[in-house]
């Protein structure tokens, strides 16, 4: 399938299935990916502008943060050491830092600085290899895993840093959801080339159920279908894109309640 970078450059890329069935890679992958992140919109919510749009975003973000924290609290003992890999502006770290020993890693300078300015107890590291082996109870990646090219290498590092039976909690978009199939090449969560890999539910199961890892549970991120659908409608230049996005986001969640194919899925993965 050919997909355009609707967000920034309007360049066209191809999705090709990898050796892992159900996992696809963006090709050709640009040598300099940094320029594809060169937009204020990628860090637009690091500061509060006070606008109605910003207030709505913060309200929905708060719902998502609470949902994510509840998942973490269900599977990980409080005060355990947790790494949020790709922590962005530090919103999740700030939300959990009173309940866990929270550590963040973020490669983007602007996002990392924004995180450092708002965190009271959490720490930010520049190199996760410096984290003590078998010291982490969990590593979270909230819409980060799809951005990582050297996934085999990073999974080995995660494995070494997690305690026995420690958890990887990975949230990624699902290209076999209803909204993905409905919007096709306009589906905003393809987000090429920033999203290097694309994981169907079966693809993630094929990738992560092996001698090192086992998927314990799969849970939905319910709000993602609405946001992704609204952005997809915007890419289609639809009038009332927000209304249509809400409608098709709701339809996607309704269908997924029967199939399990939600717009975004959270994989709770145990280290063997």
DRENPA-3360 file (N, C-alpha, C; in nm, 2 decimals, always signed):
BEGIN
1 = XXXXXXXX = +0.08/-0.12/+0.00/+0.00/+0.00/+0.00/+0.09/+0.13/+0.00 ~ +0.05/+0.22/-0.08/+0.12/+0.35/-0.09/+0.05/+0.45/+0.01 ~ +0.13/+0.52/+0.09/+0.08/+0.61/+0.19/+0.16/+0.74/+0.18 ~ +0.08/+0.85/+0.18/+0.14/+0.98/+0.18/+0.17/+1.04/+0.32 ~ +0.27/+1.11/+0.33/+0.30/+1.19/+0.46/+0.21/+1.31/+0.46 ~ +0.08/+1.29/+0.50/-0.02/+1.40/+0.50/+0.02/+1.50/+0.60 ~ +0.09/+1.46/+0.71/+0.12/+1.55/+0.82/+0.21/+1.67/+0.78 ~ +0.32/+1.63/+0.70/+0.42/+1.73/+0.68/+0.47/+1.75/+0.54;
9 = XXXXXXXX = +0.53/+1.65/+0.48/+0.60/+1.67/+0.35/+0.52/+1.63/+0.23 ~ +0.42/+1.56/+0.24/+0.34/+1.51/+0.13/+0.41/+1.41/+0.04 ~ +0.52/+1.36/+0.09/+0.60/+1.25/+0.02/+0.52/+1.12/+0.03 ~ +0.54/+1.03/-0.06/+0.48/+0.90/-0.07/+0.57/+0.79/-0.03 ~ +0.52/+0.70/+0.05/+0.60/+0.58/+0.10/+0.52/+0.46/+0.08 ~ +0.59/+0.34/+0.09/+0.53/+0.21/+0.07/+0.54/+0.13/+0.20 ~ +0.43/+0.05/+0.22/+0.43/-0.04/+0.34/+0.46/-0.18/+0.28 ~ +0.57/-0.24/+0.34/+0.60/-0.37/+0.30/+0.61/-0.47/+0.42;
17 = XXXXXXXX = +0.55/-0.59/+0.40/+0.55/-0.68/+0.51/+0.69/-0.73/+0.54 ~ +0.73/-0.74/+0.67/+0.86/-0.79/+0.71/+0.86/-0.94/+0.71 ~ +0.97/-1.00/+0.76/+0.97/-1.14/+0.78/+0.88/-1.19/+0.89 ~ +0.83/-1.10/+0.97/+0.73/-1.13/+1.07/+0.59/-1.11/+1.01 ~ +0.52/-1.21/+0.99/+0.39/-1.19/+0.93/+0.30/-1.10/+1.01 ~ +0.24/-1.00/+0.94/+0.15/-0.91/+1.01/+0.22/-0.78/+1.06 ~ +0.35/-0.77/+1.04/+0.43/-0.66/+1.08/+0.48/-0.59/+0.95 ~ +0.46/-0.46/+0.93/+0.49/-0.40/+0.80/+0.59/-0.28/+0.83;
25 = XXXXXXXX = +0.68/-0.25/+0.73/+0.78/-0.15/+0.75/+0.76/-0.04/+0.64 ~ +0.78/+0.08/+0.68/+0.78/+0.19/+0.59/+0.90/+0.19/+0.50 ~ +0.89/+0.20/+0.37/+1.00/+0.20/+0.28/+0.97/+0.31/+0.17 ~ +1.08/+0.37/+0.11/+1.21/+0.37/+0.16/+1.22/+0.45/+0.29 ~ +1.30/+0.41/+0.38/+1.31/+0.49/+0.50/+1.42/+0.60/+0.48 ~ +1.38/+0.72/+0.50/+1.48/+0.83/+0.49/+1.60/+0.82/+0.58 ~ +1.71/+0.86/+0.53/+1.83/+0.86/+0.62/+1.82/+0.96/+0.73 ~ +1.77/+1.07/+0.71/+1.75/+1.17/+0.81/+1.61/+1.19/+0.85;
33 = XXXXXXXX = +1.57/+1.11/+0.95/+1.43/+1.12/+1.00/+1.40/+1.24/+1.08 ~ +1.50/+1.30/+1.13/+1.48/+1.42/+1.22/+1.40/+1.53/+1.16 ~ +1.42/+1.55/+1.03/+1.35/+1.66/+0.96/+1.20/+1.63/+0.95 ~ +1.16/+1.51/+0.96/+1.02/+1.47/+0.95/+0.94/+1.49/+1.09 ~ +1.02/+1.53/+1.19/+0.96/+1.56/+1.32/+0.97/+1.71/+1.34 ~ +1.02/+1.79/+1.24/+1.05/+1.93/+1.25/+0.92/+2.01/+1.23 ~ +0.83/+2.00/+1.33/+0.71/+2.07/+1.33/+0.67/+2.10/+1.48 ~ +0.62/+2.22/+1.50/+0.57/+2.26/+1.63/+0.46/+2.17/+1.68;
41 = XXXXXXXX = +0.38/+2.11/+1.59/+0.27/+2.03/+1.63/+0.31/+1.90/+1.70 ~ +0.44/+1.86/+1.68/+0.49/+1.74/+1.75/+0.52/+1.77/+1.90 ~ +0.53/+1.90/+1.94/+0.54/+1.93/+2.08/+0.44/+2.04/+2.11 ~ +0.33/+2.05/+2.04/+0.24/+2.16/+2.06/+0.17/+2.16/+2.19 ~ +0.17/+2.05/+2.27/+0.10/+2.05/+2.39/+0.19/+2.05/+2.51 ~ +0.31/+2.09/+2.49/+0.41/+2.09/+2.60/+0.38/+2.22/+2.69 ~ +0.32/+2.32/+2.63/+0.28/+2.44/+2.70/+0.14/+2.46/+2.69 ~ +0.08/+2.52/+2.80/-0.06/+2.54/+2.80/-0.09/+2.68/+2.74;
49 = XXXXXXXX = -0.16/+2.68/+2.63/-0.20/+2.81/+2.56/-0.32/+2.87/+2.62 ~ -0.40/+2.79/+2.69/-0.52/+2.85/+2.75/-0.64/+2.85/+2.66 ~ -0.62/+2.80/+2.53/-0.73/+2.80/+2.43/-0.83/+2.69/+2.47 ~ -0.95/+2.69/+2.41/-1.05/+2.59/+2.43/-1.00/+2.46/+2.38 ~ -0.94/+2.46/+2.26/-0.88/+2.33/+2.21/-0.78/+2.27/+2.30 ~ -0.70/+2.36/+2.36/-0.60/+2.31/+2.45/-0.66/+2.25/+2.58 ~ -0.76/+2.32/+2.63/-0.83/+2.27/+2.75/-0.90/+2.14/+2.72 ~ -0.96/+2.12/+2.61/-1.02/+1.99/+2.57/-0.92/+1.88/+2.56;
57 = XXXXXXXX = -0.81/+1.92/+2.50/-0.70/+1.82/+2.49/-0.65/+1.78/+2.63 ~ -0.63/+1.87/+2.72/-0.58/+1.84/+2.85/-0.68/+1.75/+2.93 ~ -0.81/+1.78/+2.91/-0.92/+1.70/+2.97/-0.91/+1.56/+2.93 ~ -0.90/+1.53/+2.79/-0.90/+1.40/+2.74/-0.76/+1.33/+2.77 ~ -0.66/+1.41/+2.78/-0.53/+1.36/+2.81/-0.53/+1.31/+2.96 ~ -0.60/+1.38/+3.05/-0.61/+1.34/+3.18/-0.68/+1.21/+3.20 ~ -0.79/+1.18/+3.12/-0.86/+1.06/+3.11/-0.76/+0.94/+3.07 ~ -0.69/+0.97/+2.97/-0.59/+0.87/+2.92/-0.49/+0.84/+3.02;
65 = XXXXXXXX = -0.43/+0.94/+3.08/-0.33/+0.92/+3.18/-0.38/+0.83/+3.30 ~ -0.50/+0.86/+3.34/-0.55/+0.78/+3.45/-0.57/+0.64/+3.41 ~ -0.62/+0.62/+3.29/-0.64/+0.48/+3.24/-0.51/+0.41/+3.23 ~ -0.40/+0.47/+3.18/-0.27/+0.41/+3.17/-0.21/+0.38/+3.31 ~ -0.23/+0.47/+3.40/-0.18/+0.45/+3.54/-0.25/+0.33/+3.60 ~ -0.38/+0.32/+3.58/-0.46/+0.21/+3.64/-0.41/+0.08/+3.59 ~ -0.37/+0.07/+3.46/-0.32/-0.05/+3.40/-0.18/-0.08/+3.47 ~ -0.10/+0.02/+3.49/+0.03/+0.00/+3.55/+0.01/-0.05/+3.70;
73 = XXXXXXXX = -0.08/+0.01/+3.77/-0.10/-0.02/+3.91/-0.16/-0.16/+3.93 ~ -0.23/-0.21/+3.82/-0.29/-0.34/+3.83/-0.18/-0.45/+3.82 ~ -0.08/-0.43/+3.75/+0.02/-0.53/+3.72/+0.15/-0.51/+3.79 ~ +0.18/-0.39/+3.85/+0.31/-0.36/+3.90/+0.29/-0.30/+4.04 ~ +0.37/-0.35/+4.14/+0.36/-0.30/+4.28/+0.40/-0.15/+4.28 ~ +0.32/-0.07/+4.36/+0.36/+0.07/+4.38/+0.50/+0.08/+4.44 ~ +0.56/+0.19/+4.41/+0.70/+0.22/+4.45/+0.81/+0.14/+4.37 ~ +0.76/+0.05/+4.28/+0.86/-0.02/+4.20/+0.92/+0.08/+4.10;
81 = XXXXXXXX = +1.03/+0.04/+4.05/+1.10/+0.12/+3.95/+1.05/+0.10/+3.81 ~ +1.01/+0.21/+3.74/+0.94/+0.20/+3.61/+1.01/+0.30/+3.52 ~ +1.04/+0.25/+3.40/+1.10/+0.34/+3.29/+0.99/+0.37/+3.19 ~ +0.97/+0.50/+3.16/+0.88/+0.54/+3.05/+0.97/+0.57/+2.93 ~ +0.98/+0.48/+2.84/+1.07/+0.50/+2.72/+1.01/+0.58/+2.62 ~ +1.07/+0.70/+2.58/+1.01/+0.79/+2.49/+0.90/+0.87/+2.56 ~ +0.95/+0.93/+2.68/+0.85/+0.99/+2.77/+0.80/+1.12/+2.72 ~ +0.85/+1.18/+2.61/+0.79/+1.30/+2.56/+0.81/+1.41/+2.66;
89 = XXXXXXXX = +0.71/+1.49/+2.68/+0.71/+1.61/+2.77/+0.69/+1.57/+2.91 ~ +0.69/+1.44/+2.94/+0.68/+1.39/+3.08/+0.55/+1.39/+3.15 ~ +0.44/+1.39/+3.07/+0.31/+1.40/+3.13/+0.28/+1.27/+3.21 ~ +0.31/+1.15/+3.15/+0.29/+1.03/+3.22/+0.38/+1.01/+3.34 ~ +0.50/+1.05/+3.33/+0.59/+1.04/+3.45/+0.54/+1.13/+3.56 ~ +0.50/+1.25/+3.53/+0.44/+1.34/+3.63/+0.32/+1.28/+3.70 ~ +0.24/+1.21/+3.62/+0.12/+1.15/+3.67/+0.14/+1.03/+3.77 ~ +0.26/+0.96/+3.75/+0.28/+0.84/+3.83/+0.39/+0.86/+3.93;
97 = XXXXXXXX = +0.46/+0.97/+3.93/+0.58/+0.98/+4.01/+0.56/+0.97/+4.16 ~ +0.44/+0.99/+4.21/+0.41/+0.98/+4.35/+0.39/+0.83/+4.39 ~ +0.36/+0.75/+4.29/+0.33/+0.61/+4.32/+0.44/+0.51/+4.28 ~ +0.53/+0.56/+4.20/+0.64/+0.47/+4.15/+0.77/+0.54/+4.15 ~ +0.88/+0.47/+4.15/+1.01/+0.53/+4.12/+1.02/+0.54/+3.97 ~ +0.99/+0.66/+3.92/+0.98/+0.68/+3.78/+1.10/+0.74/+3.71 ~ +1.14/+0.67/+3.60/+1.25/+0.72/+3.52/+1.20/+0.74/+3.38 ~ +1.25/+0.84/+3.31/+1.21/+0.86/+3.17/+1.33/+0.87/+3.08;
105 = XXXXXXXX = +1.31/+0.83/+2.95/+1.41/+0.85/+2.85/+1.34/+0.92/+2.73 ~ +1.40/+1.02/+2.68/+1.34/+1.10/+2.57/+1.46/+1.15/+2.48 ~ +1.47/+1.11/+2.35/+1.57/+1.16/+2.27/+1.56/+1.30/+2.21 ~ +1.43/+1.35/+2.21/+1.41/+1.49/+2.16/+1.44/+1.59/+2.26 ~ +1.53/+1.69/+2.22/+1.58/+1.79/+2.32/+1.47/+1.87/+2.38 ~ +1.38/+1.92/+2.29/+1.27/+2.01/+2.33/+1.18/+1.94/+2.43 ~ +1.14/+1.82/+2.39/+1.05/+1.74/+2.48/+1.12/+1.71/+2.61 ~ +1.25/+1.67/+2.60/+1.32/+1.63/+2.73/+1.33/+1.75/+2.82;
113 = XXXXXXXX = +1.36/+1.87/+2.77/+1.36/+1.99/+2.85/+1.23/+2.02/+2.91 ~ +1.12/+2.00/+2.84/+0.99/+2.03/+2.89/+0.96/+1.93/+3.00 ~ +1.00/+1.81/+2.99/+0.98/+1.71/+3.09/+1.05/+1.75/+3.22 ~ +1.18/+1.78/+3.20/+1.26/+1.81/+3.32/+1.21/+1.93/+3.40 ~ +1.15/+2.02/+3.33/+1.09/+2.14/+3.40/+0.97/+2.12/+3.48 ~ +0.90/+2.01/+3.45/+0.77/+1.98/+3.52/+0.78/+1.87/+3.62 ~ +0.89/+1.79/+3.62/+0.89/+1.67/+3.71/+0.96/+1.71/+3.84 ~ +0.90/+1.66/+3.95/+0.95/+1.68/+4.09/+1.03/+1.57/+4.14;
121 = XXXXXXXX = +0.99/+1.44/+4.11/+1.05/+1.33/+4.17/+1.12/+1.24/+4.07 ~ +1.06/+1.24/+3.95/+1.11/+1.15/+3.84/+1.25/+1.20/+3.79 ~ +1.32/+1.11/+3.73/+1.45/+1.14/+3.68/+1.45/+1.11/+3.53 ~ +1.53/+1.19/+3.45/+1.55/+1.16/+3.31/+1.69/+1.11/+3.28 ~ +1.70/+1.01/+3.21/+1.83/+0.95/+3.17/+1.85/+0.97/+3.02 ~ +1.98/+0.99/+2.98/+2.02/+1.01/+2.84/+2.06/+0.88/+2.78 ~ +2.09/+0.78/+2.86/+2.14/+0.65/+2.81/+2.08/+0.54/+2.89 ~ +1.99/+0.46/+2.84/+1.93/+0.36/+2.92/+2.02/+0.24/+2.95;
129 = XXXXXXXX = +2.13/+0.23/+2.88/+2.22/+0.12/+2.91/+2.29/+0.15/+3.05 ~ +2.28/+0.27/+3.10/+2.34/+0.30/+3.23/+2.25/+0.25/+3.34 ~ +2.12/+0.22/+3.31/+2.03/+0.17/+3.41/+2.08/+0.03/+3.46 ~ +2.07/+0.00/+3.58/+2.12/-0.12/+3.64/+2.04/-0.24/+3.58 ~ +2.11/-0.35/+3.54/+2.04/-0.47/+3.49/+1.94/-0.52/+3.60 ~ +1.83/-0.58/+3.55/+1.73/-0.64/+3.63/+1.68/-0.55/+3.75 ~ +1.67/-0.42/+3.72/+1.63/-0.32/+3.82/+1.49/-0.27/+3.80 ~ +1.43/-0.29/+3.68/+1.30/-0.23/+3.64/+1.19/-0.34/+3.65;
137 = XXXXXXXX = +1.08/-0.29/+3.71/+0.96/-0.38/+3.72/+0.88/-0.37/+3.59 ~ +0.89/-0.25/+3.52/+0.81/-0.24/+3.40/+0.88/-0.13/+3.31 ~ +0.86/-0.14/+3.18/+0.90/-0.04/+3.09/+0.77/-0.01/+3.00 ~ +0.74/+0.12/+3.00/+0.62/+0.16/+2.92/+0.66/+0.23/+2.79 ~ +0.59/+0.20/+2.68/+0.62/+0.27/+2.55/+0.48/+0.31/+2.50 ~ +0.44/+0.43/+2.52/+0.31/+0.48/+2.48/+0.32/+0.54/+2.34 ~ +0.29/+0.47/+2.24/+0.30/+0.51/+2.10/+0.44/+0.56/+2.07 ~ +0.53/+0.47/+2.10/+0.68/+0.49/+2.08/+0.74/+0.38/+2.00;
145 = XXXXXXXX = +0.70/+0.26/+2.03/+0.76/+0.14/+1.97/+0.76/+0.15/+1.81 ~ +0.66/+0.20/+1.75/+0.65/+0.21/+1.61/+0.75/+0.31/+1.55 ~ +0.81/+0.39/+1.63/+0.91/+0.49/+1.58/+1.05/+0.43/+1.59 ~ +1.07/+0.32/+1.65/+1.20/+0.26/+1.67/+1.24/+0.17/+1.56 ~ +1.36/+0.20/+1.49/+1.40/+0.12/+1.38/+1.47/-0.01/+1.43 ~ +1.56/+0.01/+1.52/+1.64/-0.11/+1.57/+1.57/-0.18/+1.68 ~ +1.45/-0.24/+1.65/+1.37/-0.30/+1.75/+1.43/-0.42/+1.81 ~ +1.50/-0.50/+1.73/+1.56/-0.62/+1.79/+1.66/-0.59/+1.89;
153 = XXXXXXXX = +1.74/-0.48/+1.87/+1.85/-0.44/+1.96/+1.79/-0.38/+2.09 ~ +1.68/-0.30/+2.07/+1.62/-0.23/+2.19/+1.55/-0.33/+2.28 ~ +1.49/-0.44/+2.22/+1.43/-0.54/+2.30/+1.53/-0.62/+2.38 ~ +1.65/-0.64/+2.33/+1.75/-0.71/+2.40/+1.79/-0.62/+2.53 ~ +1.80/-0.49/+2.50/+1.83/-0.40/+2.62/+1.72/-0.40/+2.72 ~ +1.60/-0.39/+2.67/+1.48/-0.40/+2.77/+1.48/-0.53/+2.85 ~ +1.51/-0.64/+2.78/+1.52/-0.77/+2.85/+1.62/-0.77/+2.96 ~ +1.73/-0.71/+2.94/+1.84/-0.71/+3.04/+1.81/-0.62/+3.15;
161 = XXXXXXXX = +1.73/-0.51/+3.13/+1.70/-0.41/+3.24/+1.58/-0.46/+3.32 ~ +1.49/-0.54/+3.27/+1.38/-0.58/+3.35/+1.41/-0.69/+3.45 ~ +1.34/-0.69/+3.56/+1.35/-0.80/+3.66/+1.29/-0.92/+3.59 ~ +1.32/-1.04/+3.66/+1.25/-1.16/+3.61/+1.10/-1.14/+3.62 ~ +1.03/-1.18/+3.52/+0.88/-1.16/+3.51/+0.84/-1.01/+3.50 ~ +0.94/-0.92/+3.47/+0.91/-0.78/+3.45/+0.82/-0.76/+3.33 ~ +0.76/-0.64/+3.31/+0.67/-0.62/+3.21/+0.71/-0.51/+3.11 ~ +0.68/-0.54/+2.98/+0.68/-0.44/+2.88/+0.54/-0.40/+2.85;
169 = XXXXXXXX = +0.50/-0.27/+2.85/+0.37/-0.23/+2.82/+0.38/-0.14/+2.70 ~ +0.33/-0.19/+2.59/+0.35/-0.13/+2.46/+0.22/-0.09/+2.40 ~ +0.20/+0.04/+2.37/+0.08/+0.08/+2.30/+0.11/+0.12/+2.15 ~ +0.05/+0.06/+2.05/+0.07/+0.09/+1.91/-0.06/+0.10/+1.84 ~ -0.06/+0.18/+1.73/-0.18/+0.18/+1.64/-0.21/+0.04/+1.58 ~ -0.33/+0.01/+1.54/-0.37/-0.12/+1.49/-0.42/-0.10/+1.34 ~ -0.34/-0.13/+1.24/-0.38/-0.11/+1.10/-0.49/-0.21/+1.05 ~ -0.54/-0.30/+1.14/-0.65/-0.39/+1.10/-0.78/-0.35/+1.18;
177 = XXXXXXXX = -0.78/-0.23/+1.23/-0.90/-0.18/+1.30/-1.00/-0.13/+1.19 ~ -1.12/-0.11/+1.23/-1.22/-0.06/+1.14/-1.18/+0.07/+1.08 ~ -1.14/+0.17/+1.16/-1.11/+0.30/+1.11/-0.99/+0.30/+1.01 ~ -0.89/+0.21/+1.04/-0.78/+0.19/+0.94/-0.83/+0.14/+0.81 ~ -0.92/+0.04/+0.81/-0.97/-0.01/+0.69/-1.06/+0.08/+0.61 ~ -1.13/+0.17/+0.69/-1.23/+0.26/+0.63/-1.15/+0.38/+0.57 ~ -1.05/+0.43/+0.63/-0.98/+0.55/+0.58/-0.86/+0.51/+0.48 ~ -0.82/+0.39/+0.49/-0.72/+0.34/+0.39/-0.59/+0.43/+0.40;
185 = XXXXXXXX = -0.55/+0.48/+0.28/-0.43/+0.56/+0.28/-0.44/+0.69/+0.35 ~ -0.56/+0.73/+0.39/-0.57/+0.86/+0.47/-0.57/+0.83/+0.62 ~ -0.56/+0.71/+0.66/-0.56/+0.68/+0.80/-0.44/+0.75/+0.87 ~ -0.47/+0.83/+0.96/-0.37/+0.92/+1.02/-0.26/+0.84/+1.10 ~ -0.30/+0.73/+1.15/-0.20/+0.66/+1.24/-0.10/+0.58/+1.16 ~ -0.10/+0.58/+1.02/+0.01/+0.53/+0.95/+0.13/+0.63/+0.97 ~ +0.10/+0.76/+0.97/+0.20/+0.86/+1.00/+0.34/+0.83/+0.95 ~ +0.35/+0.80/+0.82/+0.48/+0.77/+0.76/+0.55/+0.90/+0.74;
193 = XXXXXXXX = +0.69/+0.90/+0.74/+0.78/+0.79/+0.77/+0.81/+0.78/+0.92 ~ +0.75/+0.87/+1.00/+0.78/+0.87/+1.15/+0.74/+0.74/+1.21 ~ +0.63/+0.68/+1.17/+0.60/+0.54/+1.21/+0.68/+0.45/+1.11 ~ +0.78/+0.39/+1.16/+0.87/+0.30/+1.08/+0.80/+0.17/+1.07 ~ +0.74/+0.12/+1.18/+0.68/-0.02/+1.17/+0.53/+0.00/+1.20 ~ +0.45/-0.10/+1.15/+0.31/-0.10/+1.17/+0.27/-0.24/+1.21 ~ +0.20/-0.26/+1.32/+0.17/-0.39/+1.38/+0.02/-0.42/+1.38 ~ -0.01/-0.52/+1.31/-0.15/-0.58/+1.33/-0.15/-0.65/+1.46;
201 = XXXXXXXX = -0.27/-0.69/+1.51/-0.27/-0.76/+1.63/-0.20/-0.90/+1.62 ~ -0.23/-0.97/+1.51/-0.16/-1.09/+1.48/-0.01/-1.07/+1.47 ~ +0.03/-0.96/+1.41/+0.17/-0.93/+1.39/+0.24/-0.91/+1.52 ~ +0.18/-0.84/+1.61/+0.24/-0.82/+1.74/+0.25/-0.95/+1.82 ~ +0.15/-1.04/+1.80/+0.15/-1.17/+1.87/+0.26/-1.25/+1.81 ~ +0.28/-1.25/+1.68/+0.39/-1.32/+1.61/+0.53/-1.27/+1.66 ~ +0.54/-1.14/+1.68/+0.67/-1.08/+1.71/+0.70/-1.11/+1.86 ~ +0.61/-1.10/+1.95/+0.64/-1.10/+2.09/+0.61/-1.23/+2.17;
209 = XXXXXXXX = +0.54/-1.32/+2.11/+0.53/-1.45/+2.18/+0.64/-1.54/+2.13 ~ +0.75/-1.54/+2.21/+0.87/-1.62/+2.17/+0.94/-1.67/+2.30 ~ +1.07/-1.71/+2.29/+1.14/-1.77/+2.40/+1.17/-1.66/+2.51 ~ +1.16/-1.54/+2.47/+1.20/-1.43/+2.57/+1.07/-1.36/+2.63 ~ +0.97/-1.35/+2.55/+0.85/-1.27/+2.59/+0.72/-1.35/+2.57 ~ +0.62/-1.31/+2.65/+0.49/-1.36/+2.64/+0.38/-1.26/+2.66 ~ +0.29/-1.24/+2.57/+0.18/-1.14/+2.58/+0.08/-1.20/+2.69 ~ +0.07/-1.12/+2.80/-0.03/-1.16/+2.90/-0.17/-1.11/+2.88;
217 = XXXXXXXX = -0.18/-0.99/+2.82/-0.31/-0.92/+2.81/-0.30/-0.82/+2.70 ~ -0.42/-0.80/+2.63/-0.43/-0.69/+2.53/-0.55/-0.61/+2.57 ~ -0.52/-0.47/+2.58/-0.63/-0.38/+2.62/-0.64/-0.27/+2.51 ~ -0.76/-0.21/+2.50/-0.77/-0.10/+2.41/-0.74/+0.04/+2.46 ~ -0.71/+0.13/+2.37/-0.70/+0.27/+2.40/-0.82/+0.34/+2.33 ~ -0.93/+0.35/+2.40/-1.06/+0.38/+2.34/-1.06/+0.52/+2.28 ~ -1.00/+0.62/+2.33/-1.01/+0.75/+2.28/-0.93/+0.77/+2.15 ~ -0.84/+0.68/+2.12/-0.75/+0.70/+2.00/-0.84/+0.69/+1.87;
225 = XXXXXXXX = -0.94/+0.61/+1.87/-1.02/+0.60/+1.75/-1.08/+0.73/+1.71 ~ -1.12/+0.81/+1.81/-1.18/+0.94/+1.78/-1.08/+1.04/+1.73 ~ -0.97/+1.05/+1.80/-0.86/+1.14/+1.75/-0.81/+1.11/+1.61 ~ -0.78/+0.98/+1.59/-0.73/+0.93/+1.46/-0.83/+0.95/+1.35 ~ -0.96/+0.93/+1.38/-1.06/+0.94/+1.28/-1.08/+1.09/+1.24 ~ -1.08/+1.18/+1.34/-1.09/+1.32/+1.32/-0.97/+1.37/+1.23 ~ -0.85/+1.33/+1.26/-0.73/+1.37/+1.19/-0.74/+1.31/+1.04 ~ -0.79/+1.19/+1.03/-0.80/+1.12/+0.90/-0.90/+1.20/+0.82;
233 = XXXXXXXX = -1.01/+1.24/+0.88/-1.11/+1.32/+0.80/-1.05/+1.46/+0.76 ~ -0.97/+1.51/+0.85/-0.90/+1.64/+0.81/-0.81/+1.62/+0.69 ~ -0.74/+1.50/+0.69/-0.65/+1.47/+0.57/-0.73/+1.46/+0.45 ~ -0.85/+1.41/+0.46/-0.94/+1.40/+0.34/-1.01/+1.53/+0.31 ~ -0.98/+1.63/+0.38/-1.03/+1.77/+0.36/-1.18/+1.77/+0.37 ~ -1.23/+1.69/+0.47/-1.38/+1.68/+0.49/-1.43/+1.81/+0.57 ~ -1.55/+1.85/+0.53/-1.61/+1.95/+0.61/-1.66/+1.89/+0.74 ~ -1.67/+1.96/+0.85/-1.71/+1.91/+0.98/-1.63/+1.78/+1.01;
241 = XXXXXXXX = -1.50/+1.79/+0.99/-1.41/+1.68/+1.01/-1.42/+1.62/+1.15 ~ -1.44/+1.71/+1.25/-1.45/+1.67/+1.39/-1.57/+1.59/+1.42 ~ -1.69/+1.63/+1.35/-1.81/+1.56/+1.37/-1.81/+1.42/+1.31 ~ -1.75/+1.41/+1.18/-1.74/+1.28/+1.12/-1.64/+1.20/+1.19 ~ -1.53/+1.26/+1.24/-1.44/+1.18/+1.32/-1.50/+1.12/+1.44 ~ -1.58/+1.19/+1.51/-1.65/+1.14/+1.63/-1.74/+1.02/+1.59 ~ -1.81/+1.04/+1.48/-1.90/+0.93/+1.44/-1.83/+0.81/+1.40 ~ -1.72/+0.82/+1.32/-1.66/+0.69/+1.28/-1.56/+0.64/+1.38;
249 = XXXXXXXX = -1.52/+0.72/+1.48/-1.45/+0.67/+1.59/-1.54/+0.59/+1.68 ~ -1.66/+0.63/+1.70/-1.76/+0.55/+1.77/-1.79/+0.42/+1.71 ~ -1.81/+0.43/+1.57/-1.84/+0.31/+1.50/-1.73/+0.21/+1.51 ~ -1.60/+0.26/+1.50/-1.49/+0.17/+1.51/-1.48/+0.10/+1.65 ~ -1.51/+0.18/+1.76/-1.51/+0.12/+1.89/-1.62/+0.02/+1.91 ~ -1.73/+0.05/+1.85/-1.85/-0.05/+1.86/-1.81/-0.18/+1.79 ~ -1.76/-0.17/+1.67/-1.72/-0.29/+1.60/-1.61/-0.37/+1.67 ~ -1.51/-0.29/+1.73/-1.40/-0.36/+1.80/-1.45/-0.42/+1.93;
257 = XXXXXXXX = -1.56/-0.38/+1.98/-1.61/-0.44/+2.11/-1.64/-0.59/+2.08 ~ -1.66/-0.62/+1.95/-1.70/-0.76/+1.91/-1.58/-0.84/+1.86 ~ -1.48/-0.76/+1.79/-1.37/-0.83/+1.73/-1.24/-0.81/+1.80 ~ -1.23/-0.72/+1.89/-1.10/-0.69/+1.96/-1.01/-0.60/+1.88 ~ -1.05/-0.56/+1.76/-0.96/-0.49/+1.67/-0.98/-0.34/+1.69 ~ -0.94/-0.29/+1.81/-0.95/-0.14/+1.84/-0.84/-0.06/+1.76 ~ -0.87/+0.07/+1.75/-0.78/+0.15/+1.67/-0.64/+0.15/+1.73 ~ -0.62/+0.15/+1.86/-0.49/+0.13/+1.92/-0.50/+0.03/+2.03;
265 = XXXXXXXX = -0.40/-0.05/+2.04/-0.40/-0.16/+2.14/-0.28/-0.15/+2.23 ~ -0.30/-0.19/+2.36/-0.20/-0.19/+2.46/-0.16/-0.34/+2.48 ~ -0.04/-0.37/+2.46/+0.01/-0.51/+2.48/+0.09/-0.52/+2.62 ~ +0.04/-0.60/+2.71/+0.11/-0.62/+2.84/+0.19/-0.75/+2.82 ~ +0.32/-0.73/+2.82/+0.41/-0.84/+2.78/+0.51/-0.88/+2.89 ~ +0.51/-1.00/+2.92/+0.59/-1.05/+3.04/+0.73/-1.10/+2.99 ~ +0.83/-1.07/+3.06/+0.96/-1.13/+3.04/+0.96/-1.27/+3.09 ~ +1.01/-1.36/+3.01/+1.02/-1.50/+3.05/+1.15/-1.53/+3.13;
% end
